[in-house]
Amino acid sequence: MRSPFVAFLIVAGVLLGPPPAEAQYAQGWQASIERWLYGLESRTATAACIDRLKNRAITFIGIAEDEPRIGSGRRRDLNSLIVDAIPGKYTPRLGRAYRQMVEGILPQRAGAVGSAEALQNFFGSDMFLTVEPERRLPEILRLYLGLTILDPETGQICATETGPTLTLDLNRLGTAELADTFSSREFYDVDGALREASLKAIARLQQHQLLKDPTVPLAYRVTADADGADCRLSDSIDDTFNSAYTELSGDRQRRINETIGATSWPLLRRLPPENAAAAQPPIEGVFLQIDVAPAPDDRLGAGEDGTTNSAVLKLDVSVQHSNGANVGRYGYRVVVPRSEVANCLPKLAEAVVAPEPLPEEIVPPVPEPDPAAACAAGLDAARAGGSVAMIRAFVAANSACAEERRLADLLLDSIAASCAAEADTLSPAQATARLDVCLAEFSGSVRHEIGLKAARDRATLRERSAAAEAERQKREAALRDQLEADYRARLEEIESRLERERREREAAEIRAAEARAEAERQAAEARAEADHRADEARAEAERRAAEARANASRGSSIADDLRRCVVADPSPTPLNVRASPGNTGKVIGTLKDGHVVFVLREYPGGKPWAYVADTVGGGTRELGWVYRPYIRC
């Protein structure tokens, strides 16, 4: 009872214990990526670019598919770890691309506008997280992270940010070491190993610009040391290589090539084995030699059992040019389940029995003609005919020529693809006519008709787009004419209004001139009237002066007859002159002490009031009643 319980506790302790060192190491640099992405919005310029984005979708362009320094299995692991480190506030997407495109937007390099627009059109995003690996030591890998933000309105690069440098110890991370030699360890199937080797080889050919001429085929040969009756390893490798080549030269890569200006891909051509009875055709262009064989027992690694459940294969891909240049060599050890290659492993050495000598009279039979040579000749004849019908007839009539039929199918695929590509460069009407001819040639081949009909649909769409564009231009022209007519009418209205205002202004100026003339006339009349009044005033003044002089002469005689008195008021106030005698009379003036007056009459009845006058301007002026005691006569 105690033993099962103890075992349960041990298992629970293992499951609930701390995470292994590899997980902790990976979580450490994942946290650095997350912190960096969270801190981007603290930068003003970067935050402004992020605010302009329509969504927060961030496309992580992982390690390039044609990166020769990192294996495909390790590439997938590292890409997944980085994607998992993207914060939840963003919507992560994992995009696959090639170095030609990725290098155009790396923040640590000069950004290429064309590559940025190509990425935006291809992935449909405006924010890209990029990574660039650098190899220093076999077990140390440095990844340079960067963020590129595009302006959704213009497609130009809005901001670039260089992220942290991730220094990865692959041994601590729990992945295989980094190498491209036979000492490397790639733990995936044969298809994956060959796909990676093929992608590396073809990418290296493209890097050396050896695939420029699409008329020169890319020749290759697949050999397997243990290719017995029940072992079809070379055929499997051949299918995988075709798949890898198609992945690079398919529609997806074609669109990338058209955007960034890469060359087209040549026709893929498989060469027969070296020991084949057929004549060896000359190798033109680039030649790939793909060899696969079981690895010796001494190449098994620790923990690998080559005799029970697993087997180790040696995969060697060498690339040569027809000019003799050796482009590259890629080797891999592939650990696969033994059941997959059971018939391809070397058998135990058996006792060698010496063959009995043939009797002299027995003549060995004459070998029959090799059917492979007839198949190759038939294919060459069909190809020399230059028509699709002859090649299709060869495929239909030679069911036993598997290799030649496959080459013929590839040739038909190339012709159909060329027809579709040519149609894309023609006008819609010409493209439709050309595709109708191609569809007639490939009638009955559903695989080819799909691509050709798609090209015809594109031509129809281009024709409809052209018609829609013409209709749009027609509407724009009509709208432009209408706008011009409205503009002319508006201009005429404005001109007539300005002319009316000009006439009104001239009339107003005339009226103003007349008003000024009338004002001047009235002013002249007023001046004349004023002068006349002044003359009259002067005459009146002269008359009055004469009268005053006459009155003065007359007043002096009157004053001589009146009593002359002087005001002698003892109080400090002036003497009041009243309109009527008595203190209740209205005061109509005052006289200062010493003023000379004349008493015209006394108030009767003995009241002390006198009516006085004085002389002004030679005449006599009546003043009023004053209190009699305040004057001295």
NORTA-V424827 format. One record per residue. N is the residue number from 1. PSI is psi in radians with two decimals (* if undefined). Layout:
n = (N | N)
psi = (PSI | PSI)
//
This chain:
n = (1 | 2 | 3 | 4 | 5 | 6 | 7 | 8 | 9 | 10 | 11 | 12 | 13 | 14 | 15 | 16 | 17 | 18 | 19 | 20 | 21 | 22 | 23 | 24 | 25 | 26 | 27 | 28 | 29 | 30 | 31 | 32 | 33 | 34 | 35 | 36 | 37 | 38 | 39 | 40 | 41 | 42 | 43 | 44 | 45 | 46 | 47 | 48 | 49 | 50 | 51 | 52 | 53 | 54 | 55 | 56 | 57 | 58 | 59 | 60 | 61 | 62 | 63 | 64 | 65 | 66 | 67 | 68 | 69 | 70 | 71 | 72 | 73 | 74 | 75 | 76 | 77 | 78 | 79 | 80 | 81 | 82 | 83 | 84 | 85 | 86 | 87 | 88 | 89 | 90 | 91 | 92 | 93 | 94 | 95 | 96 | 97 | 98 | 99 | 100 | 101 | 102 | 103 | 104 | 105 | 106 | 107 | 108 | 109 | 110 | 111 | 112 | 113 | 114 | 115 | 116 | 117 | 118 | 119 | 120 | 121 | 122 | 123 | 124 | 125 | 126 | 127 | 128 | 129 | 130 | 131 | 132 | 133 | 134 | 135 | 136 | 137 | 138 | 139 | 140 | 141 | 142 | 143 | 144 | 145 | 146 | 147 | 148 | 149 | 150 | 151 | 152 | 153 | 154 | 155 | 156 | 157 | 158 | 159 | 160 | 161 | 162 | 163 | 164 | 165 | 166 | 167 | 168 | 169 | 170 | 171 | 172 | 173 | 174 | 175 | 176 | 177 | 178 | 179 | 180 | 181 | 182 | 183 | 184 | 185 | 186 | 187 | 188 | 189 | 190 | 191 | 192 | 193 | 194 | 195 | 196 | 197 | 198 | 199 | 200 | 201 | 202 | 203 | 204 | 205 | 206 | 207 | 208 | 209 | 210 | 211 | 212 | 213 | 214 | 215 | 216 | 217 | 218 | 219 | 220 | 221 | 222 | 223 | 224 | 225 | 226 | 227 | 228 | 229 | 230 | 231 | 232 | 233 | 234 | 235 | 236 | 237 | 238 | 239 | 240 | 241 | 242 | 243 | 244 | 245 | 246 | 247 | 248 | 249 | 250 | 251 | 252 | 253 | 254 | 255 | 256 | 257 | 258 | 259 | 260 | 261 | 262 | 263 | 264 | 265 | 266 | 267 | 268 | 269 | 270 | 271 | 272 | 273 | 274 | 275 | 276 | 277 | 278 | 279 | 280 | 281 | 282 | 283 | 284 | 285 | 286 | 287 | 288 | 289 | 290 | 291 | 292 | 293 | 294 | 295 | 296 | 297 | 298 | 299 | 300 | 301 | 302 | 303 | 304 | 305 | 306 | 307 | 308 | 309 | 310 | 311 | 312 | 313 | 314 | 315 | 316 | 317 | 318 | 319 | 320 | 321 | 322 | 323 | 324 | 325 | 326 | 327 | 328 | 329 | 330 | 331 | 332 | 333 | 334 | 335 | 336 | 337 | 338 | 339 | 340 | 341 | 342 | 343 | 344 | 345 | 346 | 347 | 348 | 349 | 350 | 351 | 352 | 353 | 354 | 355 | 356 | 357 | 358 | 359 | 360 | 361 | 362 | 363 | 364 | 365 | 366 | 367 | 368 | 369 | 370 | 371 | 372 | 373 | 374 | 375 | 376 | 377 | 378 | 379 | 380 | 381 | 382 | 383 | 384 | 385 | 386 | 387 | 388 | 389 | 390 | 391 | 392 | 393 | 394 | 395 | 396 | 397 | 398 | 399 | 400 | 401 | 402 | 403 | 404 | 405 | 406 | 407 | 408 | 409 | 410 | 411 | 412 | 413 | 414 | 415 | 416 | 417 | 418 | 419 | 420 | 421 | 422 | 423 | 424 | 425 | 426 | 427 | 428 | 429 | 430 | 431 | 432 | 433 | 434 | 435 | 436 | 437 | 438 | 439 | 440 | 441 | 442 | 443 | 444 | 445 | 446 | 447 | 448 | 449 | 450 | 451 | 452 | 453 | 454 | 455 | 456 | 457 | 458 | 459 | 460 | 461 | 462 | 463 | 464 | 465 | 466 | 467 | 468 | 469 | 470 | 471 | 472 | 473 | 474 | 475 | 476 | 477 | 478 | 479 | 480 | 481 | 482 | 483 | 484 | 485 | 486 | 487 | 488 | 489 | 490 | 491 | 492 | 493 | 494 | 495 | 496 | 497 | 498 | 499 | 500 | 501 | 502 | 503 | 504 | 505 | 506 | 507 | 508 | 509 | 510 | 511 | 512 | 513 | 514 | 515 | 516 | 517 | 518 | 519 | 520 | 521 | 522 | 523 | 524 | 525 | 526 | 527 | 528 | 529 | 530 | 531 | 532 | 533 | 534 | 535 | 536 | 537 | 538 | 539 | 540 | 541 | 542 | 543 | 544 | 545 | 546 | 547 | 548 | 549 | 550 | 551 | 552 | 553 | 554 | 555 | 556 | 557 | 558 | 559 | 560 | 561 | 562 | 563 | 564 | 565 | 566 | 567 | 568 | 569 | 570 | 571 | 572 | 573 | 574 | 575 | 576 | 577 | 578 | 579 | 580 | 581 | 582 | 583 | 584 | 585 | 586 | 587 | 588 | 589 | 590 | 591 | 592 | 593 | 594 | 595 | 596 | 597 | 598 | 599 | 600 | 601 | 602 | 603 | 604 | 605 | 606 | 607 | 608 | 609 | 610 | 611 | 612 | 613 | 614 | 615 | 616 | 617 | 618 | 619 | 620 | 621 | 622 | 623 | 624 | 625 | 626 | 627 | 628 | 629 | 630 | 631 | 632 | 633)
psi = (-0.56 | -0.59 | -0.83 | -0.66 | -0.72 | -0.72 | -0.70 | -0.74 | -0.68 | -0.80 | -0.75 | -0.66 | -0.65 | -0.76 | -0.65 | 0.00 | -3.13 | 2.71 | 2.67 | 2.89 | -0.60 | -0.75 | -0.72 | -0.70 | -0.76 | -0.71 | -0.51 | -0.86 | -0.31 | -0.66 | -0.62 | -0.65 | -0.77 | -0.74 | -0.69 | -0.78 | -0.62 | -0.57 | -0.03 | -0.63 | -0.07 | -0.25 | 2.31 | -0.87 | -0.77 | -0.70 | -0.66 | -0.68 | -0.69 | -0.63 | -0.47 | -0.21 | 2.52 | -0.42 | 3.01 | 0.51 | 2.18 | 2.11 | 2.06 | 1.92 | 1.79 | -2.90 | 2.34 | 2.56 | -0.55 | 0.43 | 1.99 | -0.13 | -0.13 | 2.30 | 2.83 | -0.71 | -0.78 | -0.62 | -0.76 | -0.72 | -0.82 | -0.71 | -0.73 | -0.70 | -0.69 | -0.68 | -0.70 | -0.37 | -0.14 | 2.27 | 2.77 | -0.28 | -0.29 | 2.79 | 1.76 | 2.48 | 2.46 | 2.02 | 2.43 | 2.29 | 3.09 | 2.80 | -0.51 | -0.68 | -0.71 | -0.70 | -0.33 | -0.39 | 0.26 | 2.23 | -0.46 | 0.12 | 3.03 | 2.17 | 2.34 | 2.17 | -0.70 | -0.75 | -0.65 | -0.78 | -0.66 | -0.74 | -0.70 | -0.74 | -0.59 | -0.77 | -0.30 | 0.46 | 2.90 | -0.03 | 2.20 | 2.31 | 2.11 | 2.77 | 2.39 | 2.07 | 2.69 | 2.26 | 2.17 | -0.96 | 2.76 | -0.60 | -0.01 | 2.26 | 2.28 | 2.25 | 2.18 | 1.96 | 2.62 | 2.69 | 2.28 | 2.19 | 2.18 | 2.63 | 2.05 | -0.34 | -0.78 | -0.34 | -0.03 | 2.88 | 2.12 | -0.72 | 2.60 | 2.45 | 2.31 | 2.16 | -2.93 | 2.65 | 2.05 | 1.96 | 1.93 | 2.18 | 1.82 | -0.47 | -0.72 | -0.50 | -0.24 | 0.34 | 2.98 | 2.86 | 2.88 | 2.04 | 2.79 | 0.47 | -3.09 | -0.29 | -0.08 | 2.77 | 1.93 | 1.89 | 1.23 | -3.12 | 3.10 | -0.72 | -0.80 | -0.71 | -0.78 | -0.64 | -0.77 | -0.78 | -0.70 | -0.77 | -0.71 | -0.77 | -0.81 | -0.67 | -0.67 | -0.63 | -0.75 | -0.64 | -0.66 | 0.14 | 0.76 | 0.04 | 0.58 | -0.69 | 1.91 | -0.20 | -0.35 | 2.15 | 2.72 | 1.75 | 2.55 | 2.78 | 2.37 | 2.20 | 2.59 | 2.20 | -0.65 | 1.29 | 1.25 | -2.88 | -0.61 | 0.07 | 2.00 | 0.75 | -0.69 | -0.66 | -0.71 | -0.74 | -0.69 | -0.78 | -0.71 | -0.72 | -0.70 | -0.71 | -0.73 | -0.71 | -0.72 | -0.60 | -0.64 | -0.62 | 0.18 | -2.94 | -0.62 | -0.85 | -0.54 | -0.74 | -0.65 | -0.76 | -0.73 | -0.58 | -0.74 | 0.08 | 0.44 | 2.92 | 2.87 | 2.95 | 2.46 | 3.00 | 2.38 | 2.31 | 2.19 | 2.33 | 2.56 | 2.84 | 2.75 | -0.53 | 0.22 | 2.65 | -0.39 | 2.69 | 2.43 | 2.09 | 2.65 | 2.51 | 2.15 | 2.52 | -2.19 | 2.45 | 2.29 | 2.21 | 2.00 | 1.98 | 2.40 | 2.40 | 2.71 | 2.43 | 2.64 | 2.78 | -0.52 | -0.10 | 0.03 | 2.41 | 3.10 | 2.29 | 0.01 | 2.27 | 1.94 | 0.06 | -0.22 | -1.36 | -0.30 | 2.81 | 2.65 | 2.19 | 2.59 | 2.08 | 2.15 | 2.16 | 2.05 | 2.47 | 2.20 | 2.67 | 2.75 | -0.33 | 0.07 | -0.10 | 2.36 | 1.93 | -0.70 | 2.89 | 2.27 | 2.20 | 2.54 | 2.57 | 2.19 | 2.10 | 2.05 | 2.80 | 2.41 | -0.52 | -0.46 | -0.49 | 0.55 | -0.67 | -0.09 | -0.05 | 2.63 | 2.44 | 2.79 | 2.52 | 2.27 | 2.85 | 2.30 | 2.08 | 2.20 | 2.34 | 2.49 | 2.44 | 2.47 | 2.49 | 2.64 | -0.56 | -0.22 | 2.08 | 2.19 | 2.54 | 2.63 | 2.22 | 2.43 | 2.74 | 2.45 | 2.11 | -0.39 | -0.65 | -0.69 | -0.69 | -0.77 | -0.70 | -0.71 | -0.71 | -0.72 | -0.67 | -0.75 | -0.67 | -0.67 | -0.49 | -0.52 | 0.20 | 2.62 | -0.62 | -0.72 | -0.70 | -0.71 | -0.62 | -0.67 | -0.75 | -0.70 | -0.54 | -0.25 | 1.29 | -0.36 | -0.31 | 1.38 | -0.80 | -0.80 | -0.63 | -0.66 | -0.72 | -0.67 | -0.69 | -0.72 | -0.69 | -0.72 | -0.70 | -0.72 | -0.71 | -0.77 | -0.72 | -0.67 | -0.68 | -0.77 | -0.71 | -0.69 | -0.69 | -0.57 | -0.39 | -0.19 | 2.99 | 2.78 | -0.74 | -0.82 | -0.68 | -0.71 | -0.77 | -0.75 | -0.72 | -0.55 | -0.70 | -0.79 | -0.68 | -0.63 | -0.68 | -0.63 | 0.39 | 2.28 | -0.29 | 1.72 | -0.67 | -0.72 | -0.60 | -0.56 | -0.85 | -0.71 | -0.69 | -0.62 | -0.70 | -0.68 | -0.65 | -0.67 | -0.70 | -0.74 | -0.71 | -0.70 | -0.67 | -0.77 | -0.67 | -0.69 | -0.72 | -0.74 | -0.65 | -0.72 | -0.74 | -0.69 | -0.74 | -0.64 | -0.79 | -0.69 | -0.69 | -0.77 | -0.75 | -0.67 | -0.72 | -0.74 | -0.73 | -0.68 | -0.72 | -0.79 | -0.66 | -0.75 | -0.75 | -0.76 | -0.67 | -0.75 | -0.71 | -0.74 | -0.73 | -0.75 | -0.69 | -0.70 | -0.68 | -0.73 | -0.76 | -0.61 | -0.77 | -0.75 | -0.68 | -0.72 | -0.76 | -0.71 | -0.68 | -0.69 | -0.79 | -0.67 | -0.68 | -0.74 | -0.70 | -0.72 | -0.72 | -0.75 | -0.69 | -0.71 | -0.70 | -0.81 | -0.65 | -0.68 | -0.76 | -0.70 | -0.72 | -0.74 | -0.75 | -0.70 | -0.72 | -0.71 | -0.76 | -0.63 | -0.71 | -0.78 | -0.69 | -0.70 | -0.74 | -0.74 | -0.69 | -0.73 | -0.69 | -0.79 | -0.65 | -0.72 | -0.75 | -0.68 | -0.72 | -0.69 | -0.74 | -0.64 | -0.74 | -0.64 | -0.63 | -0.64 | -0.61 | -0.58 | -0.73 | -0.51 | -0.50 | -0.38 | 2.81 | 2.36 | 2.19 | 2.95 | 2.53 | 2.21 | 1.25 | 2.03 | -0.31 | 2.77 | -0.17 | 2.68 | 2.86 | 2.20 | 2.46 | 2.15 | 2.74 | -0.42 | 2.70 | 2.64 | 2.75 | -0.23 | -0.10 | 2.69 | 2.31 | 2.11 | 0.05 | 3.08 | 2.71 | 2.34 | 2.83 | 2.21 | -0.07 | 2.39 | 2.19 | 2.91 | 2.32 | 2.01 | -0.71 | 2.80 | 2.63 | 2.23 | 2.82 | 0.07 | 0.15 | 2.54 | 1.09 | 2.48 | 2.48 | 2.09 | 2.89 | 2.91 | 3.12 | 2.38 | 2.19 | 0.58 | -0.01 | 3.14 | 2.38 | 2.15 | 2.37 | -1.00 | -2.86 | 2.35 | 2.81 | 2.15 | -0.59 | -0.28 | 0.18 | 2.54 | 2.18 | *)
//
